[in-house]
């Protein structure tokens, strides 16, 4: 019986019978960007009218705040088509933004005070109120400044023909669904092991506005540029560092990627375990709630990770229940800074690199 390491697997897939198996990779991009005023300050205006409702529009919505737009492309096999769709979404939105602009980098623009960051509003429905309360919880747990950081999420899934070929080549006895999930988890473990390479190749946040620190001191050897820009001479991605989109309170969580059951169990434990840190913040049982609940995680999405296993959930289904129902469908790479040299925050060269 042949042991199929990476070299053997690539050689086997290069055979004529298997060459077509890799065709059909599907991709999608989620790009975040702050709306700003002409003076470079964060916008306090509501979500632009004319682009649809943030709650129900599947392609143009808001993330943490009213000013943090999120553009979500349809799933496509063509990388160039995906980039064009992202460009079209941004162009359409800009036409409804008046004099406002899109901030082109990950670290936020000038923000005088975190109260200038208006929480995203999703209407008066129960779902809409829950979404805003969840963001209120994020504000009270971690502060709004961290939530103003923007990024690019790259979603990718591999065709069923590839999984069927690999399942056969490796002579796996597992069900195909389980084999696919185990393979995606192996990919995630490898990605996390080599995460430094993404930061090295595509890190684009070596500088920040001094207003981001809100008077806090930093041990980093910042140098000053102009009136208020701080930068690191050999910095790459402040967004991925201690000043960026991190959560020290989650460092003790043991969310493992060895199996799907273990991953889901770790998340479910976190969303059902009361927190010693956030227990003093009023939750939904209070007349004036400031968070959804007092658990370590309010919901699964609060778990910060540079890469996630995903499956499209049915109506009323949680992300973890969707994974348990039918396994991993695709992965979401969340470690990308907004590329300031691309009008849409990511370019074709980056996509080709991530494909590999």
N, C-alpha and C positions, 0 to 999 in steps of 0.2 A: 504493500500500500504506500503510495507516494505521500510524503509530508508536504503540504502546500504552504510554503512560506511565501513572502511577497514576490521573490524572484520567480519561483515556479508558477505562481498564479498569473503574473504578467506574461510569462512565456506561453502559458496555456491559453490565455485570452487573446494572444496575438495570432493564434491559429485561425485559418480561414473559417472554420465552422463557428468560431466564437467572436469574430471581429465585429459583427453587427450587434452583439449583446450590449455593448456599452452605449450605443446610440439611444438618445431619448432622455438624457439628463434634463431634469426640470429645475428651473430657478425662479426665484422671486426676490425682490429687494424692498426693504423698508428703510426709508431715509428720513431722519429727523432734522428739523431746522427751526431756529428761533426767528420769529418776526421781530424786526427792529425798526426804530424810527430813523430819520435821516441823520440825527446827531449821534447815532450809534448806541442809543439806550434801548432797553427792552420795551416792546409794545405792551400797553395795558389794555388795548382794545379787545373786544370780543372776537371770537372766531369769525372770519370773513363771511358775510352774507353772499350768497350766490354760488358757494362751493358745495352746498349741501349740509345736512345735519351731521355733526361730529359723531353722534351715536350710531347712525345707520349707514353713513357713507363708508363703504369698504375700501376706498382708495385714497380719500383725503380726510384725515381726522386729526385729533389732537392727542398728545401724549400726557405728560403730567400737568402742563399749564395751558391756558388759552393761547399763549404765544408760541408754544412748542408744537409746530405742525409735524404731522407724520404722513409721508407719501408711501403708499403701498401698491406695488405693481401687481398685475395679474400674473399667474404662473405661466411660464413660457419655456419652450425648448431652445429658443434663440436668444443668445446673450445680447446681440445688437438690438433686437426687438425690445427686450426688457429695458435697456438703457433709453431707448426712444420713448417707451411708455412712461418712464420716470420723468423724462424731459417734458413730455406733454402734460403730465399732471402738475408739474411745477409751473409751466407756462400758463396753464389755465388758472391756477391759484393766484399767480402774480397779477393777472388781469383783474382780479377782484380784491386786491389788497390796497388800492389807492396809492398813497405815497410811501407805504411801508416797503421794506426790503427783506430779503432772506439772509441771515447771518451765515457766512460760508465755512465756518470752522466748528470744531466740537466744543471747545471751552467757551463759556458764555460771554456775551458782550458786557458792556457796563451795566451793572445793576446796583443802584444806590442802596437798596435794602431788600431783604428777601420778601417783604410784604408787597413789593412791586411785582412779584410773580403771582399772577392771578390763577387760581386753580381752574383746571378744565371743567367746563360746565356741560352737562349732557341732558338737561331737561328735567322735568318733574316726574317722569315715570320711576317706578321702583328700581329698575336697572340703572337708569341715569343717576339717580340719587346715590345708589351704591357705588358707582364708579367715582363720583366726586368725593364721597366719604372715604373711600380707599385712598385717594390722593391726599385728603386731609390727614389721614393716618401716616402716610409717607412723610408729609411735611413735619408732623409732630415727632416722628421717630428719628428722622435723619436730617431735617432741614430742607428748605426749598432750593438752596443754591446747588446742591449736588444733583437735584432733579432737573436742573436747567441745562445740564450737559447733554449734548446731542451726539448721536452716533449713526452708523449704518449697519443694518442687520441683513445678512445674506442667507437666504434659505435655499437648500439644495436637496434634491432627492434623486435616487438612481433608478433606472428602469427595471421593471419586473423581469425582463429578459436577462439582465445582468445577474440578478439574485438567483434566478433559476439555473443559470450556467455555473455560478459559483457553488451553489448547493450540490449540483451534480459533480463538479470537479473535486470538491472536498469530500464527497461521499458522506455527506452529513445525514445522520439519522433523525435530526430534529425536524419538527414541522417547519415548513417554509417561513411562516410568519415569525416563529421564534428565531429561526436562523437569521432573518433580516434584522430583527431587533438586536440580537447579539452582535451582528456585524456593525451596525450603526454605533452601538456602545463601544466597540473596539476602536472605531474611528474617533469617537469622542475622547477616549482615553489618550489616543495618540495625539490628537489635537491639543489637549490640555498639556501634554508633556512638551510639545514643541511650540507652545503659545508665544514664547519669546520671539520666535521668528516673525510672527504677524506684526508684533510691535516694532521689531527692527526694520522690516520691509515697508510697512505702511503706516507707522506711527506718524501722526501729523498734528500733535498737540504739545509742542515743547514750550509754549508760552501761554500766559493767561492775563486777564485784566486783574489788577490788584484789588478791585472791588470784590472779586470772588472770595477772597480771604476774610472779608468782613471784620478786619482788625485782628484776626488770629495770627499768631506767629508760626512760621514754618522753619524747619531745620534744613530745608533744601537750599543749596547755594544759588539762589536766584540772583540774576543781574537785572538792572532796570534799563528800560528802553523808552524814551519819550516821557510823557507825563505819567503814565500808569501801567505800562506793560512790564510784566515780569517774565523772565525766560531762563531756561537752563541751556548752557552752551552745548552740552552733549545730550540734551533731553530728546525724547522721541514721543512718548505718549503719556502725558500727565493724566489723561482721562483714565488710564488703566492703573495708575499708581494710587498711593495713599490719599492724595488730594482729590482723586477723581471718583468715578462711579464704583465705589466699593462700600462694603458694609462690615465693619469690624464685629458688630453684634452677631453676625452670622458665621463667624470664623469657627465657632464650636460645633456647628451643625455637621453631622456626618451623613451627607448625601452622597452615596457611592454610585459608581457607574459599572459595577461588575456584572449586574444583571438588572433586567427591567423591574422585577419584583423588588429588588433591594433599593433601586432608585426611587420608585414610587413610595415604598415604605418610609424612606427617609423624609420625603416631602410631606407625606401625610402626618407623620409624627410632628413635624415642625408646625403645621397648621392646626394641630389639635393640642399642643402643649402650651400651657400658660407661660408667659414671659415674666421673668423677674425684673426686667428692665422697663417694659412698657405697661406694667400692671397698674400704674398710677394714672394713666391716661384714660379718660372716660370713653367708653365704647358705645355700641348701638343700644345698649340697655339704659343709657342715660338720656335725660331730656335734652342735653346738649352734647351729642357724641363728637369725639375728636378722632376716632378711628373705628374700623369695622369691628374689631375684637381685640382682646388682650393677649393673643397667642404670639409665639415667636415669629410666625409669618401670618399676616392677615389672610392672604390667599397664595396659591402656588406662584403666581407671577412676581411676587415680592422677592423670590429667591434670585440673587444676583449670580450669574454664571456667564463666562465668555462664550459658552456653547450649550445648547439645549436640545434634547430629543423632543420631537413634536408630532402630534397628529391632529388633524382638523376635528374639532369636537362637534357633536350633535347639539341641538338646542337643549339647554339646561344641563349639559354634561360638563364636568370639570376637566381640566387638562390631564390630570392623572387618571381619571376614570376612562378617558378616551384612549390613553396609552394601554391601560389594562384590557380594554375591550378588543383592540385590534392591533396592538403593537406600534412600533415606531414607523411613521410614514415619511418623515423628513427631518433634517436637522437645521437648527437656526444658529448661525455664527454671529455673535454679538460683539466681537472684539475689534471691529473696524472703526477707526476715527473717520470723520468726514474728510474727504480728500479736497483740500482747498483749491487744487489745480484742475478740478473737474467741475463743470457747471451743475452736475447732479450728485456730486459727493463721492462718486466711485467711477472707475473707468474700466474699459474692456480688459486691459492688461491685468488688473487686480482680479477680475472675474476668472480669467484663464488660470491665474496662479492658484486661486482658491479651488477651482475644479480639480487640479492635480492634488 
